[in-house]
Every structure is written in structure tokens, then in C-alpha cells.
Amino acid sequence: MEYRTLGRTGWDVSAVSFGAWAIGGSWGPVRDEESVAALHTAVDLGVNFFDTADVYGDGRSEQLLAQLRRERTGESIYIATKIGRRSNPHTPESYNRDNLTAYTERSLTNLETEALDLVQLHCPPTAVYYMPEVFGVMDDLVAQGKVRHYGVSVEKVEEALKAIEYPNVATVQIIFNMFRLRPADLFFEQAKQKQVGILTRVPLASGLLTGKMTPQTEFSEDDHRAYNRYGESFDRGETFSGVPYEVGLQAVEELRALCPEGVSMVQFALRWILMFDAVTCAIPGAKRPAQARENAAAADFPPLSDETMAAVRRLYETRIREHVHHYW
């Protein structure tokens, strides 16, 4: 496993980490026993950074990670959670002191800890990034010892650039993959200059980039890939990275021809992300041990060639850009 320093936190975290949305829910059926086995497999392979949120399974994901820590005492395990989406309605005004404090304390209980390693504002409305008082509340939570570091999870590059104007924002989580290249155009360099850690989520475009989907693939009713393709429940960019499903399938077939021998499509997609030195880690999800193993192995492959990187960029420009670039 490769390790990279997470911004100004001083933590060295695994370049391939573990996204815990799926073990909480919204990705089809999941069994806690299998989820815990996947978590242990990841730790066995050197993964030490786990990303969750208070709304993943209404706290289920956080509680499973608390169990992991109990069962792996002595290991350095960093857990990042997210807060803000519990609010209903989810409005800029809901990001107030009372709510943020209550959500933090709930996560402290779920994670069975006295201080949260990293708390991220969970894709708040754009207006929140223009509300300095919100970031002041987060500063106070750090001063109170409830939070060690805080960051943001964003939908748009605009939001990421605005967020890092606040001096204590330590990390930015953003969608970045072969189908979402815009963050690399400007934001990555700005974040590097300010020593902000970059966590790349949806690295496999909700499974599109695994190469395992077809026009006949069916998703269960509780899977967001069935109910959020057009943004019915949350930002549509979170599902298949905002790329129309059929367009994505066609592009994946072209990417398949670029995949190095002996490397799976999953590993190819993750290794591509790690070619960007501004990125601290990719955070693919896993519900089963086999998925955790496949993900973790991506960090061990040699760098991709300049020719391959250029070919992925050409594919993006010709097939994908018009569907995503100016939206996020």
C-alpha cells in the first residue's frame, strides 16, 4: 500500500482508502457480517482511512466502523465522517450552531470516541460556502476538543475553490474519476498550494467504471442507481457521476482497450486517479472482502503511461465532457 500525507493533518493515509456509504445502505442489499469482514480485509491490506457519514444507514455505517476500531485496537485507523444532511429541509439555514453541534455529538456516540478525527460538511447548498459563521462553528468544535480537523464534501469545483479560502479547512472531498476531470484543471493546483488534502469520491462512477454493467443490469429499489439517475433524491452527479447510463457504457468499452494487461477495470480506474499527485486518496466503496482486496491492490501497480493518460483525456473530451463539465 502507498501512503500520502493528508494535507496539514500530518496523517499518512492509504492512497486507496475505504468508502463506507455502501455498508450503510442505498446500494442494494447488505449484510453487517459481510461488511465487517470487508472492513477487516481492508485493514489487513494496509488501508487506514475510512470515510463515512451520519446519514449512511442512519448511523449504521458509523457504528460498524466503531466495531472495527474495537476489534483492531492498536491499529492506526482514521475515520472521516460527514454531517449536515440530516436536516429536513436541507437548507443553508440548517447549517447552524445547534444542528452542527448536535450532529457532531451524535457521531461521537456512534463512533464511540471522544473526538472525531475528521468532520466534513456533507455537500451543503452552495450558499453555505459564503457563510463564514458556519466555518466559525466548526472552529469552535475543534477548540472544544470534539473535532480534530474539519473539511468539506462538495458537488462543484466552484464550492471547492470557495471552501479553501477558509484557513482551517483541512480537506476537500470531491468527485473525480475518468468521467469527471474538471477538478484537475484548476482546483488541484490551488489545493496543493494551500496544503489541503483531496479525497476523491465516486472513483468508479457508481460502478460504471468497473466494466461489469450492461444495458440489462438491474438495480434493487433501495439502490440509488435505480432511484436517483435524474437527481430525484440528491444531486444527480452522485449517480454515475452525472453521465447518462448508455453513454457511460459505450465509453467504458473504449476504456477497456486501454486497460493494462493483468489489471482489472476497477484497478485501472483507481490507478488513474493516483497518477495525480494532488490527490491524497481515492475512496472506493466495498461491501464484500473480495471488493476490498481488488480495490487495495490498485495502489501496487506501476504508473500508467503518458500515452494511456492522454487517451483517457481524449475519450473524456469527445464522449463525456458535454454531459458533465459545465455542471459541476
Secondary structure, DSSP 8 states (H G I E B T S, - for coil): --EEE-GGG--EEESB-EE-STTTSSBS---HHHHHHHHHHHHHTT--EEE--TTGGGGHHHHHHHHHHHHTTTS--EEEEEESTT-SS--GGGSSHHHHHHHHHHHHHHTT-SSEEEEEEES--GGGGG-HHHHHHHHHHHHTTSEEEEEEE-SSHHHHHHHTTSTTEEEEEEE-BTTB-GGGTTHHHHHHHTT-EEEEE-TTGGGGGGT---TT----TTBHHHH-TTSSSS-GGGSGGG--HHHHHHHHHHHHTTS-TT--HHHHHHHHHHT-TT--EE--B-SSHHHHHHHHHGGGS----HHHHHHHHHHIIIIIHHHHTTT-
